[in-house]
Amino acid sequence: MALSVNLKKAVWFSIILLLAVTLFGCAWSRPKQEKTARELADEAMEALRDKDYRKTIESFEKLKDWYPFSQYAILAELKLGDAHYFRKEYEEAVFAYEQFESLHPKNEAVPYVVYQIGRCHFDRLKSIDRDQTMARDAARTFERLIRNHPGSPFSEKAAEHIRICKKSLAEHDFYVGMFYYKSKHYKAALERFKTVLKSYPDLGVHYKAIQYVALCRDRIENSDSGGK
């Protein structure tokens, strides 16, 4: 009987000892206190200045997750877009900028944000023989910026970007028109050249388009098949 009591005591002592060791170990290995929102913001901005954009993103993401209602959360939302942009992660940058604009439509940084969305498209312009989706998206974004924020200095920058985008679109349509023309698909070529004249005047392409409109019409009229 005494042996049984002693055995129970030994078991309980072992359990208590195990719990004490476990609790002591947890306390010993517990991470340091989380950084404050200010500390994370300072850390992220320092990393941004040092062009350590990965660290910038990491710190601002923590700030957003840990302190979503902090005064620094807006800064994090804005600068996350910048960090992704500088890393040429354009889709992620557009998402961050659009989220900022949606959450803070009256914020003074919105013209900059819209400009940056346009730049995310503009910086991916392709050669005239390639798909021109980025040129169209960039032009639409910059036009929205000028329409909604006409007095912003970013609108002045956007105007020149729009010209470049539309010149790319004009040259693309002319390029496609020439492809059809050389393939003797004169009706299809004519429509492309007419698009250049109608949609993209005064961009240095319409003079050539005028010439080929006349050539296409001549080929169509003189074609035995009535044109292709």
KAGI-V382898 format. One record per pair of residues at least 6 apart in sequence whose ideal C-beta (glycine too) atoms are under 7 Angstrom apart, sorted by the first residue. I is the first residue (numbers start at 0). J is the second residue. D is the distance in Angstrom with one decimal. If there is no record, write none. Layout:
i:I j:J d:D
i:I j:J d:D
This chain:
i:33 j:65 d:6.3
i:36 j:62 d:5.8
i:36 j:66 d:4.0
i:36 j:69 d:3.9
i:36 j:71 d:4.8
i:37 j:71 d:6.7
i:39 j:58 d:5.2
i:39 j:61 d:5.6
i:39 j:62 d:4.2
i:40 j:62 d:6.1
i:40 j:71 d:4.1
i:40 j:74 d:6.0
i:42 j:58 d:4.7
i:43 j:55 d:5.1
i:43 j:58 d:3.6
i:43 j:59 d:4.6
i:43 j:62 d:6.8
i:43 j:78 d:6.7
i:46 j:54 d:3.8
i:46 j:55 d:4.4
i:46 j:58 d:6.3
i:47 j:55 d:4.5
i:47 j:78 d:6.3
i:47 j:82 d:6.4
i:52 j:82 d:4.4
i:52 j:85 d:5.2
i:52 j:86 d:4.8
i:55 j:78 d:6.8
i:55 j:82 d:4.2
i:56 j:79 d:6.2
i:56 j:82 d:4.8
i:56 j:83 d:6.9
i:59 j:75 d:4.0
i:59 j:78 d:5.9
i:59 j:79 d:5.1
i:62 j:69 d:6.9
i:62 j:71 d:6.0
i:62 j:72 d:6.6
i:62 j:75 d:4.6
i:63 j:72 d:5.9
i:63 j:75 d:5.0
i:63 j:76 d:7.0
i:66 j:72 d:6.2
i:73 j:103 d:6.5
i:76 j:95 d:6.9
i:76 j:98 d:6.6
i:76 j:99 d:4.8
i:76 j:102 d:6.9
i:77 j:99 d:5.5
i:77 j:108 d:5.8
i:79 j:95 d:4.5
i:80 j:92 d:5.0
i:80 j:95 d:3.7
i:80 j:96 d:4.2
i:80 j:99 d:6.4
i:80 j:115 d:6.3
i:83 j:91 d:4.1
i:83 j:92 d:3.8
i:83 j:95 d:6.0
i:84 j:92 d:4.1
i:84 j:115 d:6.2
i:84 j:119 d:6.4
i:89 j:119 d:4.3
i:89 j:122 d:6.9
i:89 j:123 d:6.2
i:92 j:119 d:5.2
i:93 j:116 d:5.6
i:93 j:119 d:4.9
i:96 j:112 d:4.8
i:96 j:115 d:5.4
i:96 j:116 d:4.9
i:97 j:116 d:6.6
i:99 j:112 d:5.5
i:100 j:109 d:5.7
i:100 j:112 d:5.2
i:100 j:113 d:6.7
i:110 j:144 d:6.4
i:110 j:148 d:4.2
i:110 j:151 d:3.9
i:110 j:153 d:4.8
i:111 j:153 d:5.8
i:113 j:140 d:6.5
i:113 j:143 d:6.5
i:113 j:144 d:4.5
i:114 j:144 d:5.8
i:114 j:153 d:3.9
i:114 j:156 d:6.7
i:114 j:157 d:6.1
i:116 j:140 d:5.2
i:117 j:137 d:5.2
i:117 j:140 d:3.8
i:117 j:141 d:4.5
i:117 j:144 d:6.5
i:117 j:157 d:6.3
i:117 j:160 d:6.6
i:120 j:133 d:4.8
i:120 j:136 d:4.2
i:120 j:137 d:3.7
i:120 j:140 d:6.2
i:121 j:137 d:4.1
i:121 j:160 d:5.4
i:121 j:164 d:6.9
i:123 j:133 d:4.5
i:124 j:133 d:5.4
i:124 j:134 d:5.5
i:124 j:167 d:5.9
i:125 j:131 d:6.9
i:125 j:133 d:6.5
i:127 j:167 d:6.2
i:127 j:170 d:4.3
i:127 j:171 d:4.6
i:127 j:174 d:5.0
i:128 j:174 d:5.8
i:131 j:167 d:6.3
i:131 j:168 d:5.5
i:131 j:171 d:4.9
i:134 j:164 d:4.4
i:134 j:167 d:4.7
i:134 j:168 d:5.3
i:135 j:168 d:6.8
i:137 j:160 d:6.6
i:137 j:164 d:5.0
i:138 j:161 d:5.3
i:138 j:164 d:4.0
i:138 j:165 d:6.1
i:141 j:157 d:3.8
i:141 j:160 d:5.3
i:141 j:161 d:4.8
i:142 j:161 d:6.3
i:144 j:153 d:6.3
i:144 j:154 d:5.6
i:144 j:157 d:5.0
i:145 j:154 d:4.6
i:145 j:157 d:5.7
i:145 j:158 d:6.6
i:148 j:154 d:5.7
i:165 j:199 d:5.6
i:165 j:202 d:6.0
i:166 j:202 d:4.8
i:166 j:203 d:6.9
i:168 j:199 d:6.4
i:169 j:195 d:5.4
i:169 j:199 d:3.5
i:169 j:202 d:4.9
i:169 j:204 d:4.3
i:170 j:204 d:5.8
i:172 j:191 d:5.2
i:172 j:194 d:5.1
i:172 j:195 d:5.0
i:173 j:195 d:5.4
i:173 j:204 d:5.3
i:173 j:207 d:6.5
i:173 j:208 d:6.1
i:175 j:191 d:5.2
i:176 j:188 d:4.8
i:176 j:191 d:3.3
i:176 j:192 d:4.7
i:176 j:211 d:6.5
i:179 j:187 d:4.2
i:179 j:188 d:3.7
i:179 j:191 d:6.4
i:180 j:188 d:4.0
i:180 j:211 d:6.3
i:180 j:215 d:6.6
i:183 j:227 d:5.9
i:184 j:227 d:4.8
i:185 j:215 d:4.7
i:185 j:218 d:4.5
i:185 j:219 d:5.0
i:185 j:222 d:7.0
i:185 j:226 d:4.9
i:185 j:227 d:6.1
i:186 j:219 d:6.4
i:186 j:226 d:5.0
i:186 j:227 d:6.4
i:188 j:211 d:7.0
i:188 j:215 d:5.2
i:189 j:212 d:6.4
i:189 j:215 d:3.9
i:189 j:216 d:6.7
i:192 j:208 d:4.5
i:192 j:211 d:4.8
i:192 j:212 d:4.8
i:192 j:215 d:6.5
i:193 j:212 d:6.3
i:195 j:204 d:5.6
i:195 j:205 d:5.9
i:195 j:208 d:4.0
i:196 j:205 d:5.4
i:196 j:208 d:5.3
i:196 j:209 d:6.7
i:196 j:212 d:6.9
i:199 j:205 d:6.8
i:218 j:226 d:6.9
i:219 j:226 d:3.7
